[in-house]
Amino acid sequence: MKEITVLELKKLKDTDSTFQLIDVREEHELEICEIGGEHILMAEMMDNLDRISKTKQVIIHCRSGGRSGAICQALEKVGFTNVYNLKGGIIAWANEIDTSISKY
């Protein structure tokens, strides 16, 4: 499984690079904090493969990287080669990039 760090994601955001960011957390988690991107529930991801880019870099995140890592592995099994897990998830983003984000 390929991973990307929060510092690498910040650089992509800051340079307006073309990529797709997908948040697989639950609705109640989005109410606590978010870093943008498209929301597709983890449980619904495999039913929404048509929403995932096959041409752009796709970065998937959750709270700490575990759920998004599992999704990356599942997507790789069905042929996606462009998916990256956000290492440390939104907690790493809150610790290293934006300390104003609420951690839970």
N, C-alpha and C positions, 0 to 999 in steps of 0.2 A: 504494500500500500504506500502510495506517495503522500507526503505531508508537506505542509507549508507553515512557516512560523507567522506569528502575528506581525512581526516586523516586516516580513516579506509582503503580507497582505496590506499593511499600511502603505508600503511603497507602491503597490499596484493601485490603491485608491488615490494616493496623492498624485500619481502620474496619469490618471484617467485611463489606465489600461483597460482593455476589453477582457472581461471575465464575468462569470456568473457566480454569485454568492448565494448559497442556499442554507437556510436555518431550519434544522429538523426538530427543534424543541417544541414543547407543548404550548398551547395558547396562553396559559397562565404564566409561563416563563417569559413570554414576550412582553407581558405587562410590567415585569420587573426591570428588564433592560433589553436592548437590542443594538445591533451595529449595522443595520440595513440589510439589504438583500431580500430574496424571495423566500416566503415561508411555505414549506411543504412538510407536513407532519411526518415524523419517522415512519409511523404505521401506514402512511399512505404513499410513501415514496415509490415503491415498486409498481403501484397502480398509476403513477404519473410520470413514467419514463419519457413521454413525449414532451414534457416541460423542461427536460434536462438537455442542455446543449451538447451536441456531439462534436462541435467545431471549436468552441471556446474552452479556455481553462475553467473548470468548474470546481469551486471551493465550497466544501460542505462543513458546517459547524454546528456544535451543540454547546452545552454548558462547559464540559471539560475535555471533550474529544473522544470519549468512548462510544457514544451513539453514532456520531458522525463517522467514526472509523469503521464501525460495523456496516454502515450504509455504503461507504466507499468500497469495502470488500465485496458487498453484494452487487454493486454496480459493475465492478471489475469482472465478476463472474458472468454477467450478461453482456460483456463486450465493451464497456466503457473504458477507455484508456486515458481520458483527460480529467479524471477526478482526483482531488487532493483533499485530505483531511486537514482541518485547521488544528494544528498541534496545541493542546491546552485549552482549546475552545474559547468561549467568551470570558472565562475566568482569566486566561492568559492575557486577553485583550485588556481587561480591566486592570490587571496588575502592571502591564508593560506599556500600554498605549494611552488609555483614557481612565485615569483613576477616579473620575466622577461617576463611572458606571457602577450601579449597585451590584454587589456580589451576593450570591445566595447558595 
